Amino acid sequence: MNDTKQQYAHPEMLVSTEWLAEHGAEVRIIESNEDVLLYGTGHIPGAVHIDWRDDLQDHLVRDYISPEGFAELCERNGITPETTCVFYGDKSNWWACYALWAFQLFGHKNVKILNGGRDKWIAEGRPLTRDKVSYPRTHYPAPARRRDDEIRAFYEDALAQSRGKKPLVDVRSPGEFKGDITHMPEYPQEGVLRGGHIPGAKSVPWKRAANDDGTFKSADDLKKIYEEEIGLRKEDAIIAYCRIGERSSHTWFVLTYLLGYPAVRNYDGSWTEWGNRVRSPIERS
């Protein structure tokens, strides 16, 4: 299902645009973008839209929807526990990876990423539609959310990681890492009070893992970045973080499925929590 034999640890986690064009009716295609209005301007035929903010997050508590809410989301989109879900979106799939990661928090196993995402599909001249899509309602038992400890990190976990001098990967821009700015370049300030990075973290901007066309770099190129440059090892327990967990979910996907690291967690509280928390230690460089 992958575009080329890139020697990824789990190539089955990717599908190509060619494969999806041929087999799209056999899976549930899910579009999830940073720009939540993009879906309405045209989407892959058959794709449903999952809004990372309105559909996946609790509207009051800073957490994800309840198991019952997740079951309802799946049921109204025609998804069963056995459905294979193929995620794609803008920005080299960073929000698609975030949605996939959230689905895995609830234990949904059959998930994949469209390599290259929305931009590659459009660049190849493949069809888009504005037609609203609906599927027969399914039954999805409310799942027990059991993977938080396995793939999600919280403030206390990141603090222990820092104090224990264990691998922390900061995937934000160099300016954010240094503390020169407290938000992504060309984006508004979102209320973070202090800039810098978690002590001991290594800077590897998320987009270094992507090619210009939005596809993932080869396994060899990824190993040069994460193993040769910052010294990650397969036996490491790793935490990745960014601003709110969206860019770091892309890195989490790369490390977990393309390079095969068995113990990677995404700290979704990330810098909007760390940079505002009283007495949280911060480094600047």
C-alpha positions in Angstrom: 0.0 0.0 0.0 3.0 2.4 0.3 4.2 4.4 -2.7 7.6 2.8 -2.8 9.5 0.2 -0.8 10.9 2.6 1.7 11.9 -0.1 4.2 9.5 1.3 6.8 9.0 -0.7 9.9 5.2 -0.8 9.3 4.6 0.1 5.6 1.0 -1.2 6.0 0.2 2.1 7.9 0.5 4.0 4.6 -1.6 4.0 1.4 -0.7 5.7 -1.8 -2.9 8.0 -3.8 -3.0 5.3 -6.5 -4.2 2.7 -4.0 -6.9 4.9 -2.6 -8.2 5.9 -6.0 -8.7 2.2 -6.7 -9.9 1.0 -3.2 -11.5 4.0 -1.6 -14.9 2.4 -1.5 -13.6 -0.4 0.6 -12.5 1.8 3.5 -13.8 4.9 5.3 -11.8 7.9 4.1 -11.5 10.7 6.7 -10.4 14.2 6.0 -9.0 16.2 9.0 -7.4 19.6 8.4 -5.9 22.5 10.2 -8.2 24.7 8.1 -11.6 23.3 9.0 -13.2 25.1 6.0 -11.1 23.2 3.4 -13.4 20.1 3.3 -16.3 22.2 2.1 -14.3 23.6 -0.9 -13.7 20.1 -2.2 -12.8 16.7 -0.8 -11.9 13.2 -2.0 -15.1 11.5 -3.1 -16.6 9.4 -0.3 -14.6 11.2 2.4 -16.2 12.2 5.7 -15.0 15.2 7.7 -13.8 15.0 11.2 -13.0 18.4 12.8 -10.1 18.0 15.2 -11.6 20.7 17.5 -15.4 20.2 17.4 -15.5 16.4 16.9 -12.5 15.1 18.9 -12.1 17.4 21.9 -14.2 18.0 25.0 -15.7 21.5 24.7 -15.2 22.3 28.4 -12.4 20.2 29.9 -9.1 20.1 28.1 -9.3 16.5 27.1 -10.7 14.3 24.4 -14.3 13.3 24.0 -15.8 10.6 26.2 -15.9 6.9 25.0 -19.6 7.4 24.4 -18.9 10.6 22.4 -16.3 8.7 20.3 -18.8 5.9 19.7 -21.4 8.4 18.5 -18.9 10.1 16.2 -18.1 6.7 14.6 -21.7 5.6 14.3 -22.9 8.8 12.5 -20.0 8.4 10.1 -20.7 4.8 9.3 -17.7 3.4 11.1 -17.6 0.1 13.0 -14.8 -1.2 15.2 -13.7 -3.3 12.2 -13.7 -0.4 9.6 -10.4 0.5 8.1 -10.1 4.3 8.4 -7.7 6.1 6.0 -6.9 9.6 7.2 -5.6 12.5 5.1 -5.5 16.3 5.3 -3.5 19.5 4.7 -0.1 20.5 6.1 1.6 17.2 5.1 -1.0 15.3 7.2 -0.2 16.7 10.6 -3.8 17.0 11.6 -4.6 13.7 9.9 -1.9 12.1 12.1 -3.5 13.8 15.1 -6.9 12.4 14.3 -5.4 8.9 13.8 -3.6 9.2 17.1 -6.8 10.2 18.8 -8.6 7.2 17.2 -5.9 5.0 18.7 -6.4 6.4 22.1 -9.9 4.7 21.9 -8.4 1.5 20.6 -9.5 1.7 17.0 -6.9 -0.6 15.3 -7.5 -0.4 11.6 -6.1 3.0 10.8 -3.8 4.3 8.0 -2.5 7.6 6.5 -2.8 8.6 2.9 0.9 9.4 2.0 1.1 12.9 0.7 -2.3 13.8 2.0 -4.6 16.4 0.4 -1.9 18.3 -1.4 -0.6 15.3 -3.3 -4.0 14.1 -4.3 -4.8 17.6 -5.8 -1.3 18.0 -7.4 -1.9 14.8 -9.3 -5.2 16.1 -10.7 -7.3 13.6 -8.9 -11.1 14.3 -8.4 -12.6 16.3 -5.7 -16.2 16.8 -4.9 -18.4 19.1 -2.8 -21.1 16.6 -2.5 -22.2 15.9 1.0 -21.6 12.3 1.9 -23.6 10.1 4.4 -23.5 6.5 5.3 -25.9 4.2 7.1 -25.6 4.6 10.8 -23.7 1.8 12.4 -23.3 0.4 15.9 -20.1 1.2 17.8 -19.9 0.0 21.4 -18.4 2.7 23.7 -14.7 1.7 24.0 -12.7 1.6 27.2 -9.9 4.2 26.6 -6.9 2.2 27.8 -4.0 3.6 25.7 -3.4 6.9 27.5 -0.5 5.5 29.4 0.9 3.8 26.3 0.8 6.6 23.7 -0.1 9.8 25.6 2.1 11.8 28.0 1.0 14.3 30.6 2.9 17.1 32.3 4.2 14.9 35.1 5.5 12.4 32.6 7.3 15.0 30.6 8.8 16.5 33.8 10.0 13.0 34.9 11.5 12.5 31.4 13.4 15.8 31.7 14.7 15.1 35.2 15.7 11.6 34.2 17.6 12.9 31.1 15.5 10.7 28.8 14.7 11.6 25.2 12.4 14.5 24.7 11.8 15.6 21.1 10.6 19.2 20.6 9.1 19.3 17.1 8.3 23.1 17.0 10.1 25.7 14.9 13.7 26.7 15.9 12.4 30.1 17.0 9.9 28.5 19.4 12.5 26.1 20.7 15.0 28.9 21.4 12.4 31.0 23.1 12.5 33.9 20.6 8.8 33.4 19.8 6.0 31.7 21.6 4.0 30.6 18.6 4.4 29.2 15.1 5.8 31.7 12.5 2.9 33.4 10.7 0.4 32.3 13.4 -1.2 34.4 16.1 0.0 34.3 19.7 -2.2 31.9 21.6 -1.7 32.9 25.2 1.5 31.2 26.1 3.3 33.3 28.7 6.9 32.1 28.4 9.0 30.9 25.6 11.7 28.3 25.5 11.8 24.5 25.7 11.7 21.7 28.2 15.1 21.2 29.8 17.1 18.5 27.9 14.8 18.4 24.9 16.3 18.1 21.4 15.0 20.2 18.5 13.8 18.4 15.4 11.1 20.4 13.6 8.3 18.0 12.5 8.5 19.0 8.9 12.0 17.6 8.5 10.3 14.2 8.2 8.3 15.3 5.2 9.2 15.7 1.5 8.2 18.8 -0.5 5.2 16.9 -1.8 3.9 16.1 1.7 5.0 12.4 1.6 7.1 11.0 4.3 10.9 10.7 3.8 12.5 7.3 3.4 13.4 5.2 6.4 17.1 5.9 5.7 16.6 9.6 5.7 14.5 9.5 8.8 17.2 7.4 10.6 19.8 10.1 9.8 17.6 12.7 11.4 16.5 10.9 14.5 19.2 8.4 15.1 22.4 9.9 13.8 21.6 13.5 14.6 20.0 13.2 18.1 20.9 9.7 19.0 17.5 8.0 19.5 17.7 4.2 20.1 15.0 1.6 19.7 15.2 0.8 23.5 14.4 4.4 24.4 11.2 5.6 25.9 10.5 8.8 24.0 8.2 11.8 24.4 7.4 14.2 21.6 5.8 17.6 22.1 4.9 20.8 20.2 2.3 23.5 21.0 -0.9 21.5 21.5 0.1 18.0 20.3 -0.7 18.3 16.6 2.7 18.6 15.1 4.1 16.1 17.6 1.5 13.6 16.5 3.1 13.6 13.1 6.5 12.9 14.7 4.9 10.3 16.9 3.6 8.5 13.8 7.0 8.7 12.1 8.8 7.3 15.1 6.2 4.6 16.0 5.2 3.3 12.6 7.9 4.3 10.0 10.9 3.7 12.2 9.4 1.1 14.6 10.2 2.6 18.0 8.1 0.7 20.5 7.7 3.3 23.2 6.8 6.7 21.9 4.3 9.0 23.6 2.7 12.3 22.4 2.5 15.1 25.0 -0.6 16.8 23.8 -0.6 19.4 26.6 2.7 20.5 25.1 3.9 24.1 25.3 0.5 25.7 25.9 0.5 23.8 29.2 4.2 23.8 30.0 4.8 27.5 29.1 2.0 28.6 31.4 2.4 26.3 34.3 3.7 27.8 37.6 7.3 26.7 38.3 7.7 24.6 35.2 11.4 24.5 34.4 12.3 26.1 31.1 15.6 26.3 29.1 16.4 28.9 26.4 19.1 28.8 23.8 
